[in-house]
Amino acid sequence: VQLQASGGGLVQAGGSLRLSCAASGSISSINGMGWYRQAPGKQRELVARISRGGSSTYANSVKGRFTISRDNAKNTVYLQMNSLKPEDTAVYYCNAGVITTYFADYWGQGTQVTVSS
């Protein structure tokens, strides 16, 4: 199983970006999917998660600005990021709980998001 993240880049404060993460491989089903981020010198933190049924949770710092969604048919999770701030600058990682012949947690390779002031 592989998770391929895309959509990062450089954007000015107040701008928007949309991240995508597609899971591929011998997948039977995917449970929760999520986005985490890690800024330089800081620990990785949860940004948002979404259940297979569509229930979502967000970090307080991104509530009202970021929206997580998923397409179960495409095994893909998205993160729409609006009103970006310089403090959102980080490497963003996608995560998924995948069932093949067993359950395991998988991480994508990370995509850089840089917000300039």
C-alpha positions as CSV (number, residue, x, y, z in Angstrom):
1,V,0.0,0.0,0.0
2,Q,1.3,3.5,-0.9
3,L,-0.1,6.9,0.0
4,Q,0.8,9.6,-2.6
5,A,0.3,13.2,-1.4
6,S,0.3,16.2,-3.7
7,G,-0.8,19.8,-3.9
8,G,1.6,21.6,-1.7
9,G,3.4,24.8,-2.7
10,L,4.2,28.4,-1.9
11,V,1.3,30.8,-1.3
12,Q,0.8,34.2,0.1
13,A,-1.0,34.7,3.4
14,G,-4.7,34.7,2.8
15,G,-4.4,32.3,-0.1
16,S,-5.7,28.8,-0.6
17,L,-4.3,25.4,-1.4
18,R,-5.8,22.0,-1.9
19,L,-3.9,18.9,-0.9
20,S,-4.8,15.4,-2.2
21,C,-3.6,12.0,-1.0
22,A,-4.4,8.8,-2.9
23,A,-4.0,5.3,-1.5
24,S,-3.1,2.5,-3.9
25,G,-2.3,-1.2,-3.6
26,S,-4.3,-4.3,-2.5
27,I,-6.8,-2.4,-0.5
28,S,-10.0,-3.9,0.9
29,S,-11.1,-0.9,2.8
30,I,-9.9,2.2,4.5
31,N,-11.1,3.4,7.9
32,G,-10.0,6.8,9.1
33,M,-7.9,9.1,7.0
34,G,-6.2,12.3,8.1
35,W,-3.7,15.0,7.6
36,Y,-0.9,15.9,10.0
37,R,1.8,18.5,9.8
38,Q,5.2,19.1,11.1
39,A,6.9,22.5,11.3
40,P,10.6,22.9,11.7
41,G,11.7,22.2,15.3
42,K,8.2,21.1,16.3
43,Q,6.4,17.8,16.8
44,R,4.0,16.4,14.2
45,E,0.5,17.5,15.0
46,L,-3.0,16.5,13.9
47,V,-4.6,18.9,11.4
48,A,-7.8,17.0,10.6
49,R,-9.2,13.5,10.4
50,I,-12.3,12.0,8.7
51,S,-14.0,8.7,9.3
52,R,-15.1,6.4,6.5
53,G,-18.6,7.6,7.1
54,G,-17.6,11.3,6.8
55,S,-17.4,12.4,10.4
56,S,-14.5,14.9,10.8
57,T,-12.5,16.5,13.5
58,Y,-10.1,19.5,13.3
59,A,-7.3,21.1,15.3
60,N,-8.6,24.3,16.9
61,S,-6.0,26.3,14.9
62,V,-7.6,25.4,11.6
63,K,-11.3,25.2,12.4
64,G,-13.3,27.4,10.0
65,R,-10.4,27.6,7.5
66,F,-9.6,24.0,6.5
67,T,-12.0,21.4,5.2
68,I,-11.2,17.7,5.0
69,S,-13.1,15.4,2.7
70,R,-12.7,12.0,1.1
71,D,-13.8,10.0,-1.9
72,N,-14.1,6.4,-0.9
73,A,-14.4,5.1,-4.5
74,K,-11.0,6.7,-5.3
75,N,-9.4,5.9,-1.9
76,T,-8.5,9.6,-1.7
77,V,-8.5,12.2,1.0
78,Y,-8.4,16.0,0.4
79,L,-7.6,19.0,2.5
80,Q,-8.9,22.3,1.3
81,M,-7.0,25.1,3.0
82,N,-8.3,28.6,2.9
83,S,-7.2,31.9,4.6
84,L,-3.7,30.4,5.0
85,K,-1.4,32.0,7.6
86,P,2.4,31.9,7.9
87,E,2.0,29.7,10.9
88,D,0.5,27.0,8.7
89,T,3.9,26.5,7.1
90,A,4.9,22.9,7.5
91,V,5.3,19.6,5.8
92,Y,1.9,18.0,5.6
93,Y,1.5,14.2,5.8
94,C,-1.5,12.1,5.0
95,N,-2.4,9.1,7.1
96,A,-4.8,6.2,6.6
97,G,-5.9,3.1,8.4
98,V,-5.9,0.5,5.7
99,I,-7.3,-3.0,5.6
100,T,-5.7,-5.5,3.2
101,T,-5.5,-9.0,4.7
102,Y,-4.8,-7.2,8.0
103,F,-5.1,-3.7,9.4
104,A,-2.2,-1.3,9.3
105,D,-1.5,2.4,9.6
106,Y,0.2,4.1,6.5
107,W,1.8,7.5,6.0
108,G,2.3,9.5,2.8
109,Q,5.7,11.0,2.0
110,G,4.8,14.6,3.0
111,T,4.2,17.7,0.9
112,Q,5.6,21.1,1.8
113,V,3.3,24.0,2.3
114,T,4.9,27.4,2.7
115,V,2.8,30.5,3.4
116,S,4.6,33.9,3.0
117,S,3.6,37.0,4.9
